Amino acid sequence: MKAEIFTDGSCLGNPGPGGWAFLSRINRKETRKQGGASYTTNNRMELTAVIEAFKWLQKEHPSATEITLFSDSSWVVNTMKANWKRKKNLDLWAELAPLLEGKKISWEWVRGHNGHKENEDCDGRATKEAANAARSAPPLPPEGRTLFD
């Protein structure tokens, strides 16, 4: 089974409150999911969107093994396509790796904020989640904690 996945992450400040979103299209049926975090970075949200999409795909459509993933994050796409070195967010890269096993994935970069319908959809929802996270959480990590404890 083939699937198309579109992802985006957003952060209000970097670091700051963030949001992620994905849109999955399988057999012309679209599914949208999104979420947020109170204190994060844009790169973490970009990668979280990909992770959440693959978690959802694994649970809801385990037979989807041929996937085209679209992202406006050249960091995500080039790390996967051009084997860029993974220097940060190693916890997220480790979480993603097993979700990709047994799948044929085409990683496609799209220009963000450029009228790409699905990217704009994900961007709007990720930005809304970041705004929700900003309203419901303190702007800094709790006392005595690092950014990603």
NUSE-102892 format. One record per atom (N, C-alpha, C): residue in one letter; chain; x, y, z; residue number from 1. Coordinates in Angstrom, 1 decimal, padded with zeros to 4 digits. Example, Ala and Ser with C-alpha at 12.3 -4.5 7.8 and 13.67 -1.06 7.14 Angstrom:
REM residues 2
DRENKOL A A 013.2 -005.7 007.8 1
DRENKOL A A 012.3 -004.5 007.8 1
DRENKOL A A 013.2 -003.3 007.8 1
DRENKOL S A 012.8 -002.2 007.1 2
DRENKOL S A 013.7 -001.1 007.1 2
DRENKOL S A 012.9 000.0 007.9 2
REM end
This chain:
REM residues 149
DRENKOL M A 000.8 -001.2 000.0 1
DRENKOL M A 000.0 000.0 000.0 1
DRENKOL M A 000.9 001.2 000.0 1
DRENKOL K A 000.5 002.2 -000.8 2
DRENKOL K A 001.2 003.5 -000.9 2
DRENKOL K A 000.6 004.6 000.0 2
DRENKOL A A 001.5 005.4 000.5 3
DRENKOL A A 001.0 006.5 001.4 3
DRENKOL A A 001.8 007.8 001.0 3
DRENKOL E A 001.1 008.9 001.1 4
DRENKOL E A 001.8 010.2 001.1 4
DRENKOL E A 001.6 010.9 002.5 4
DRENKOL I A 002.7 011.4 003.0 5
DRENKOL I A 002.7 012.1 004.2 5
DRENKOL I A 003.3 013.5 004.1 5
DRENKOL F A 002.7 014.5 004.6 6
DRENKOL F A 003.1 015.9 004.6 6
DRENKOL F A 003.3 016.3 006.1 6
DRENKOL T A 004.4 016.9 006.4 7
DRENKOL T A 004.7 017.2 007.8 7
DRENKOL T A 005.2 018.7 007.9 7
DRENKOL D A 005.0 019.2 009.1 8
DRENKOL D A 005.6 020.5 009.4 8
DRENKOL D A 005.7 020.7 010.9 8
DRENKOL G A 006.7 021.5 011.3 9
DRENKOL G A 006.8 021.9 012.7 9
DRENKOL G A 006.9 023.4 012.8 9
DRENKOL S A 006.6 023.9 014.0 10
DRENKOL S A 006.6 025.3 014.2 10
DRENKOL S A 007.1 025.6 015.6 10
DRENKOL C A 007.7 026.7 015.8 11
DRENKOL C A 008.2 027.1 017.1 11
DRENKOL C A 008.1 028.6 017.3 11
DRENKOL L A 007.5 029.1 018.4 12
DRENKOL L A 007.4 030.5 018.6 12
DRENKOL L A 008.5 030.9 019.5 12
DRENKOL G A 009.6 031.4 018.9 13
DRENKOL G A 010.9 031.5 019.6 13
DRENKOL G A 011.6 030.2 019.3 13
DRENKOL N A 012.9 030.2 019.5 14
DRENKOL N A 013.6 029.0 019.2 14
DRENKOL N A 014.8 028.9 020.2 14
DRENKOL P A 014.6 028.4 021.4 15
DRENKOL P A 013.5 027.6 021.8 15
DRENKOL P A 012.3 028.4 022.3 15
DRENKOL G A 011.2 027.7 022.4 16
DRENKOL G A 009.9 028.2 022.9 16
DRENKOL G A 008.8 027.2 022.7 16
DRENKOL P A 007.6 027.7 022.8 17
DRENKOL P A 006.5 026.8 022.6 17
DRENKOL P A 006.4 026.4 021.1 17
DRENKOL G A 006.1 025.1 020.9 18
DRENKOL G A 006.1 024.6 019.6 18
DRENKOL G A 004.9 023.7 019.2 18
DRENKOL G A 004.8 023.4 017.9 19
DRENKOL G A 003.7 022.6 017.5 19
DRENKOL G A 004.2 021.8 016.3 19
DRENKOL W A 003.5 020.7 016.0 20
DRENKOL W A 003.8 019.8 014.9 20
DRENKOL W A 002.5 019.4 014.3 20
DRENKOL A A 002.5 019.0 013.0 21
DRENKOL A A 001.3 018.5 012.3 21
DRENKOL A A 001.7 017.6 011.1 21
DRENKOL F A 000.8 016.7 010.8 22
DRENKOL F A 001.0 015.9 009.6 22
DRENKOL F A -000.3 015.7 008.9 22
DRENKOL L A -000.2 015.5 007.7 23
DRENKOL L A -001.4 015.1 006.9 23
DRENKOL L A -001.0 013.8 006.1 23
DRENKOL S A -001.8 012.8 006.3 24
DRENKOL S A -001.5 011.5 005.6 24
DRENKOL S A -002.6 011.3 004.5 24
DRENKOL R A -002.2 010.8 003.3 25
DRENKOL R A -003.1 010.6 002.3 25
DRENKOL R A -002.9 009.1 001.8 25
DRENKOL I A -003.9 008.3 002.0 26
DRENKOL I A -003.9 006.9 001.6 26
DRENKOL I A -005.2 006.6 000.8 26
DRENKOL N A -005.0 006.2 -000.4 27
DRENKOL N A -006.2 005.9 -001.3 27
DRENKOL N A -007.2 007.1 -001.3 27
DRENKOL R A -006.6 008.3 -001.4 28
DRENKOL R A -007.4 009.5 -001.5 28
DRENKOL R A -008.1 009.9 -000.2 28
DRENKOL K A -007.9 009.1 000.9 29
DRENKOL K A -008.4 009.5 002.2 29
DRENKOL K A -007.4 010.2 003.0 29
DRENKOL E A -007.7 011.4 003.5 30
DRENKOL E A -006.8 012.2 004.2 30
DRENKOL E A -007.1 012.1 005.7 30
DRENKOL T A -006.0 012.1 006.5 31
DRENKOL T A -006.0 012.1 008.0 31
DRENKOL T A -005.1 013.2 008.4 31
DRENKOL R A -005.6 014.0 009.4 32
DRENKOL R A -004.7 015.1 010.0 32
DRENKOL R A -004.6 014.9 011.5 32
DRENKOL K A -003.4 015.1 011.9 33
DRENKOL K A -003.1 015.0 013.4 33
DRENKOL K A -002.1 016.1 013.7 33
DRENKOL Q A -002.1 016.6 014.9 34
DRENKOL Q A -001.2 017.6 015.4 34
DRENKOL Q A -001.1 017.6 016.9 34
DRENKOL G A -000.1 018.3 017.4 35
DRENKOL G A 000.2 018.4 018.8 35
DRENKOL G A 001.2 019.5 019.1 35
DRENKOL G A 001.5 019.6 020.3 36
DRENKOL G A 002.5 020.7 020.7 36
DRENKOL G A 003.3 020.3 021.9 36
DRENKOL A A 004.2 021.2 022.2 37
DRENKOL A A 005.1 021.1 023.4 37
DRENKOL A A 005.3 022.5 023.9 37
DRENKOL S A 005.4 022.6 025.3 38
DRENKOL S A 005.5 023.9 025.9 38
DRENKOL S A 006.9 024.5 025.7 38
DRENKOL Y A 008.0 023.7 025.6 39
DRENKOL Y A 009.3 024.3 025.5 39
DRENKOL Y A 010.1 023.4 024.6 39
DRENKOL T A 010.4 023.8 023.4 40
DRENKOL T A 011.1 023.0 022.4 40
DRENKOL T A 011.8 023.8 021.4 40
DRENKOL T A 012.3 023.2 020.3 41
DRENKOL T A 012.9 023.9 019.2 41
DRENKOL T A 012.2 023.6 017.9 41
DRENKOL N A 012.4 024.4 016.9 42
DRENKOL N A 011.8 024.2 015.6 42
DRENKOL N A 012.2 022.8 015.0 42
DRENKOL N A 013.5 022.5 015.1 43
DRENKOL N A 014.0 021.2 014.6 43
DRENKOL N A 013.3 020.0 015.3 43
DRENKOL R A 013.1 020.1 016.6 44
DRENKOL R A 012.5 019.0 017.3 44
DRENKOL R A 011.0 018.9 016.9 44
DRENKOL M A 010.4 020.0 016.6 45
DRENKOL M A 009.0 019.9 016.1 45
DRENKOL M A 008.9 019.3 014.7 45
DRENKOL E A 009.9 019.7 013.8 46
DRENKOL E A 009.9 019.2 012.5 46
DRENKOL E A 010.1 017.6 012.5 46
DRENKOL L A 011.0 017.2 013.4 47
DRENKOL L A 011.2 015.8 013.5 47
DRENKOL L A 010.1 015.0 014.2 47
DRENKOL T A 009.5 015.7 015.2 48
DRENKOL T A 008.4 015.1 015.9 48
DRENKOL T A 007.2 014.9 015.0 48
DRENKOL A A 007.0 015.8 014.0 49
DRENKOL A A 005.9 015.6 013.1 49
DRENKOL A A 006.1 014.3 012.3 49
DRENKOL V A 007.3 014.1 011.8 50
DRENKOL V A 007.7 012.9 011.1 50
DRENKOL V A 007.4 011.6 011.9 50
DRENKOL I A 007.9 011.7 013.2 51
DRENKOL I A 007.8 010.5 014.1 51
DRENKOL I A 006.3 010.2 014.3 51
DRENKOL E A 005.5 011.2 014.6 52
DRENKOL E A 004.1 011.0 014.9 52
DRENKOL E A 003.4 010.5 013.7 52
DRENKOL A A 003.8 010.9 012.5 53
DRENKOL A A 003.2 010.4 011.3 53
DRENKOL A A 003.5 008.9 011.1 53
DRENKOL F A 004.7 008.5 011.3 54
DRENKOL F A 005.1 007.1 011.2 54
DRENKOL F A 004.5 006.3 012.3 54
DRENKOL K A 004.4 006.8 013.5 55
DRENKOL K A 003.7 006.0 014.6 55
DRENKOL K A 002.2 005.8 014.2 55
DRENKOL W A 001.6 006.8 013.7 56
DRENKOL W A 000.2 006.7 013.3 56
DRENKOL W A 000.1 005.7 012.2 56
DRENKOL L A 000.9 005.8 011.2 57
DRENKOL L A 000.9 004.9 010.0 57
DRENKOL L A 001.1 003.4 010.5 57
DRENKOL Q A 002.0 003.2 011.4 58
DRENKOL Q A 002.3 001.9 011.8 58
DRENKOL Q A 001.1 001.3 012.5 58
DRENKOL K A 000.4 002.1 013.3 59
DRENKOL K A -000.8 001.6 014.0 59
DRENKOL K A -002.0 001.4 013.1 59
DRENKOL E A -002.3 002.4 012.3 60
DRENKOL E A -003.5 002.4 011.5 60
DRENKOL E A -003.4 001.8 010.1 60
DRENKOL H A -002.2 001.8 009.5 61
DRENKOL H A -002.0 001.2 008.2 61
DRENKOL H A -000.6 000.5 008.1 61
DRENKOL P A -000.5 -000.6 008.9 62
DRENKOL P A 000.8 -001.3 008.9 62
DRENKOL P A 001.2 -001.9 007.5 62
DRENKOL S A 000.3 -002.0 006.6 63
DRENKOL S A 000.6 -002.5 005.3 63
DRENKOL S A 001.1 -001.4 004.3 63
DRENKOL A A 001.1 -000.2 004.8 64
DRENKOL A A 001.6 000.9 004.0 64
DRENKOL A A 003.2 000.9 004.1 64
DRENKOL T A 003.8 000.4 003.0 65
DRENKOL T A 005.3 000.2 003.1 65
DRENKOL T A 006.0 001.1 002.0 65
DRENKOL E A 005.2 001.7 001.1 66
DRENKOL E A 005.8 002.6 000.1 66
DRENKOL E A 005.3 004.0 000.4 66
DRENKOL I A 006.2 004.8 000.9 67
DRENKOL I A 005.8 006.1 001.5 67
DRENKOL I A 006.6 007.2 000.8 67
DRENKOL T A 005.9 008.3 000.5 68
DRENKOL T A 006.5 009.5 000.0 68
DRENKOL T A 006.2 010.5 001.1 68
DRENKOL L A 007.3 011.0 001.7 69
DRENKOL L A 007.2 012.0 002.8 69
DRENKOL L A 007.7 013.4 002.3 69
DRENKOL F A 006.8 014.4 002.5 70
DRENKOL F A 007.1 015.7 002.1 70
DRENKOL F A 007.3 016.6 003.3 70
DRENKOL S A 008.4 017.3 003.3 71
DRENKOL S A 008.7 018.2 004.4 71
DRENKOL S A 009.4 019.5 003.9 71
DRENKOL D A 009.1 020.6 004.6 72
DRENKOL D A 009.8 021.8 004.2 72
DRENKOL D A 011.1 022.0 005.0 72
DRENKOL S A 011.5 021.0 005.8 73
DRENKOL S A 012.7 021.0 006.6 73
DRENKOL S A 013.8 020.3 005.8 73
DRENKOL S A 014.7 021.2 005.2 74
DRENKOL S A 015.8 020.6 004.5 74
DRENKOL S A 016.7 019.8 005.5 74
DRENKOL W A 016.7 020.2 006.7 75
DRENKOL W A 017.5 019.4 007.8 75
DRENKOL W A 017.0 018.0 007.8 75
DRENKOL V A 015.7 017.8 007.9 76
DRENKOL V A 015.1 016.4 008.0 76
DRENKOL V A 015.4 015.7 006.7 76
DRENKOL V A 015.0 016.3 005.6 77
DRENKOL V A 015.1 015.6 004.3 77
DRENKOL V A 016.6 015.3 004.0 77
DRENKOL N A 017.5 016.2 004.2 78
DRENKOL N A 018.9 016.0 003.8 78
DRENKOL N A 019.6 015.0 004.8 78
DRENKOL T A 019.1 015.0 006.0 79
DRENKOL T A 019.7 014.0 007.0 79
DRENKOL T A 019.3 012.6 006.5 79
DRENKOL M A 018.1 012.4 005.9 80
DRENKOL M A 017.7 011.1 005.4 80
DRENKOL M A 018.2 010.8 004.0 80
DRENKOL K A 018.2 011.8 003.2 81
DRENKOL K A 018.6 011.5 001.8 81
DRENKOL K A 020.2 011.7 001.5 81
DRENKOL A A 020.8 012.6 002.2 82
DRENKOL A A 022.2 012.9 001.9 82
DRENKOL A A 023.1 012.5 003.1 82
DRENKOL N A 022.5 011.8 004.0 83
DRENKOL N A 023.2 011.2 005.2 83
DRENKOL N A 023.9 012.3 006.0 83
DRENKOL W A 023.3 013.5 006.2 84
DRENKOL W A 023.9 014.5 007.0 84
DRENKOL W A 024.1 013.9 008.4 84
DRENKOL K A 025.1 014.3 009.1 85
DRENKOL K A 025.5 013.8 010.4 85
DRENKOL K A 024.4 014.3 011.4 85
DRENKOL R A 024.0 013.4 012.3 86
DRENKOL R A 023.1 013.7 013.3 86
DRENKOL R A 023.8 014.1 014.6 86
DRENKOL K A 023.8 015.4 014.8 87
DRENKOL K A 024.5 015.9 016.0 87
DRENKOL K A 023.7 016.3 017.2 87
DRENKOL K A 022.4 016.6 016.9 88
DRENKOL K A 021.5 017.0 018.0 88
DRENKOL K A 020.2 016.2 017.9 88
DRENKOL N A 019.4 016.3 018.9 89
DRENKOL N A 018.1 015.6 018.9 89
DRENKOL N A 018.2 014.1 018.7 89
DRENKOL L A 019.3 013.5 019.2 90
DRENKOL L A 019.6 012.1 019.0 90
DRENKOL L A 018.5 011.2 019.6 90
DRENKOL D A 017.8 011.7 020.6 91
DRENKOL D A 016.7 010.9 021.2 91
DRENKOL D A 015.6 010.7 020.1 91
DRENKOL L A 015.3 011.8 019.4 92
DRENKOL L A 014.3 011.7 018.4 92
DRENKOL L A 014.7 010.8 017.2 92
DRENKOL W A 016.0 011.0 016.7 93
DRENKOL W A 016.4 010.2 015.6 93
DRENKOL W A 016.4 008.7 016.0 93
DRENKOL A A 016.7 008.4 017.3 94
DRENKOL A A 016.6 007.0 017.8 94
DRENKOL A A 015.2 006.5 017.8 94
DRENKOL E A 014.3 007.4 018.1 95
DRENKOL E A 012.9 007.0 018.1 95
DRENKOL E A 012.3 006.7 016.7 95
DRENKOL L A 012.8 007.5 015.8 96
DRENKOL L A 012.4 007.4 014.4 96
DRENKOL L A 012.9 006.1 013.7 96
DRENKOL A A 014.1 005.8 013.9 97
DRENKOL A A 014.8 004.7 013.2 97
DRENKOL A A 013.9 003.4 013.1 97
DRENKOL P A 013.4 002.8 014.2 98
DRENKOL P A 012.7 001.6 014.1 98
DRENKOL P A 011.4 001.7 013.3 98
DRENKOL L A 010.8 002.9 013.3 99
DRENKOL L A 009.6 003.2 012.6 99
DRENKOL L A 009.7 003.1 011.1 99
DRENKOL L A 011.0 003.2 010.6 100
DRENKOL L A 011.2 003.2 009.2 100
DRENKOL L A 011.6 001.8 008.6 100
DRENKOL E A 011.8 000.9 009.5 101
DRENKOL E A 012.3 -000.4 009.1 101
DRENKOL E A 011.2 -001.1 008.2 101
DRENKOL G A 011.7 -001.7 007.1 102
DRENKOL G A 010.8 -002.4 006.2 102
DRENKOL G A 010.0 -001.5 005.3 102
DRENKOL K A 010.3 -000.3 005.2 103
DRENKOL K A 009.6 000.6 004.4 103
DRENKOL K A 010.5 001.2 003.3 103
DRENKOL K A 009.9 001.5 002.1 104
DRENKOL K A 010.5 002.2 001.0 104
DRENKOL K A 010.0 003.6 001.1 104
DRENKOL I A 011.0 004.5 001.4 105
DRENKOL I A 010.6 005.9 001.7 105
DRENKOL I A 011.3 006.8 000.7 105
DRENKOL S A 010.5 007.7 000.1 106
DRENKOL S A 011.1 008.8 -000.7 106
DRENKOL S A 010.9 010.1 000.1 106
DRENKOL W A 012.0 010.7 000.4 107
DRENKOL W A 012.0 011.9 001.2 107
DRENKOL W A 012.1 013.1 000.2 107
DRENKOL E A 011.0 014.0 000.3 108
DRENKOL E A 010.9 015.1 -000.7 108
DRENKOL E A 010.8 016.4 000.0 108
DRENKOL W A 011.7 017.3 -000.4 109
DRENKOL W A 011.7 018.7 000.2 109
DRENKOL W A 010.7 019.5 -000.6 109
DRENKOL V A 009.9 020.3 000.1 110
DRENKOL V A 009.0 021.3 -000.5 110
DRENKOL V A 009.3 022.7 000.1 110
DRENKOL R A 009.3 023.7 -000.7 111
DRENKOL R A 009.5 025.0 -000.2 111
DRENKOL R A 008.4 025.5 000.7 111
DRENKOL G A 008.7 025.8 001.9 112
DRENKOL G A 007.7 026.3 002.9 112
DRENKOL G A 007.2 027.7 002.6 112
DRENKOL H A 006.0 027.9 003.0 113
DRENKOL H A 005.3 029.3 002.9 113
DRENKOL H A 005.3 029.7 001.4 113
DRENKOL N A 005.0 028.8 000.5 114
DRENKOL N A 005.1 029.1 -000.9 114
DRENKOL N A 003.9 028.6 -001.7 114
DRENKOL G A 002.8 028.4 -001.0 115
DRENKOL G A 001.5 028.0 -001.6 115
DRENKOL G A 001.3 026.6 -001.8 115
DRENKOL H A 002.2 025.7 -001.3 116
DRENKOL H A 002.0 024.3 -001.4 116
DRENKOL H A 000.9 023.9 -000.5 116
DRENKOL K A -000.2 023.5 -001.0 117
DRENKOL K A -001.5 023.3 -000.3 117
DRENKOL K A -001.3 022.5 001.0 117
DRENKOL E A -000.7 021.3 000.9 118
DRENKOL E A -000.6 020.4 002.0 118
DRENKOL E A 000.4 021.0 003.1 118
DRENKOL N A 001.5 021.6 002.6 119
DRENKOL N A 002.4 022.2 003.5 119
DRENKOL N A 001.8 023.3 004.3 119
DRENKOL E A 001.0 024.1 003.6 120
DRENKOL E A 000.3 025.3 004.2 120
DRENKOL E A -000.6 024.8 005.3 120
DRENKOL D A -001.3 023.7 005.0 121
DRENKOL D A -002.3 023.1 005.9 121
DRENKOL D A -001.5 022.7 007.2 121
DRENKOL C A -000.4 021.9 007.0 122
DRENKOL C A 000.3 021.5 008.2 122
DRENKOL C A 000.9 022.7 008.9 122
DRENKOL D A 001.4 023.6 008.2 123
DRENKOL D A 002.0 024.8 008.8 123
DRENKOL D A 001.0 025.6 009.7 123
DRENKOL G A -000.2 025.7 009.2 124
DRENKOL G A -001.2 026.4 009.9 124
DRENKOL G A -001.6 025.7 011.2 124
DRENKOL R A -001.7 024.4 011.1 125
DRENKOL R A -002.1 023.6 012.3 125
DRENKOL R A -000.9 023.5 013.3 125
DRENKOL A A 000.3 023.4 012.8 126
DRENKOL A A 001.5 023.4 013.7 126
DRENKOL A A 001.6 024.8 014.4 126
DRENKOL T A 001.4 025.8 013.7 127
DRENKOL T A 001.5 027.2 014.3 127
DRENKOL T A 000.4 027.4 015.4 127
DRENKOL K A -000.8 026.9 015.1 128
DRENKOL K A -001.9 027.0 016.1 128
DRENKOL K A -001.6 026.2 017.3 128
DRENKOL E A -001.0 025.0 017.1 129
DRENKOL E A -000.6 024.2 018.3 129
DRENKOL E A 000.5 024.9 019.1 129
DRENKOL A A 001.4 025.6 018.5 130
DRENKOL A A 002.5 026.3 019.2 130
DRENKOL A A 001.8 027.4 020.0 130
DRENKOL A A 000.9 028.1 019.4 131
DRENKOL A A 000.2 029.2 020.1 131
DRENKOL A A -000.6 028.6 021.3 131
DRENKOL N A -001.2 027.5 021.1 132
DRENKOL N A -001.9 026.9 022.3 132
DRENKOL N A -000.9 026.5 023.4 132
DRENKOL A A 000.2 026.0 023.0 133
DRENKOL A A 001.2 025.6 024.0 133
DRENKOL A A 001.7 026.9 024.7 133
DRENKOL A A 001.8 028.0 024.0 134
DRENKOL A A 002.3 029.2 024.6 134
DRENKOL A A 001.3 029.7 025.6 134
DRENKOL R A 000.0 029.6 025.4 135
DRENKOL R A -001.0 030.0 026.3 135
DRENKOL R A -001.1 029.2 027.6 135
DRENKOL S A -000.7 027.9 027.5 136
DRENKOL S A -000.9 027.0 028.6 136
DRENKOL S A 000.3 026.6 029.3 136
DRENKOL A A 001.5 027.1 029.0 137
DRENKOL A A 002.7 026.7 029.7 137
DRENKOL A A 003.6 027.9 030.0 137
DRENKOL P A 004.5 027.7 031.0 138
DRENKOL P A 005.4 028.8 031.2 138
DRENKOL P A 006.4 028.9 030.0 138
DRENKOL P A 007.0 030.0 029.8 139
DRENKOL P A 007.9 030.2 028.6 139
DRENKOL P A 009.3 029.6 028.8 139
DRENKOL L A 009.6 029.2 030.0 140
DRENKOL L A 010.9 028.6 030.3 140
DRENKOL L A 010.8 027.2 030.9 140
DRENKOL P A 011.8 026.3 030.8 141
DRENKOL P A 011.7 025.0 031.4 141
DRENKOL P A 011.7 025.2 033.0 141
DRENKOL P A 011.1 024.2 033.7 142
DRENKOL P A 011.0 024.3 035.1 142
DRENKOL P A 012.4 024.5 035.7 142
DRENKOL E A 012.5 025.1 036.9 143
DRENKOL E A 013.7 025.3 037.6 143
DRENKOL E A 014.5 024.0 037.7 143
DRENKOL G A 015.8 024.1 037.5 144
DRENKOL G A 016.7 023.0 037.7 144
DRENKOL G A 016.6 021.9 036.5 144
DRENKOL R A 015.9 022.2 035.5 145
DRENKOL R A 015.8 021.2 034.4 145
DRENKOL R A 016.5 021.8 033.2 145
DRENKOL T A 017.0 020.9 032.4 146
DRENKOL T A 017.5 021.3 031.1 146
DRENKOL T A 016.4 021.4 030.1 146
DRENKOL L A 016.7 021.8 028.9 147
DRENKOL L A 015.7 022.0 027.8 147
DRENKOL L A 014.9 020.7 027.6 147
DRENKOL F A 015.5 019.6 027.6 148
DRENKOL F A 014.8 018.4 027.1 148
DRENKOL F A 014.8 017.2 028.1 148
DRENKOL D A 014.8 017.5 029.4 149
DRENKOL D A 014.7 016.5 030.4 149
DRENKOL D A 013.3 015.8 030.3 149
REM end
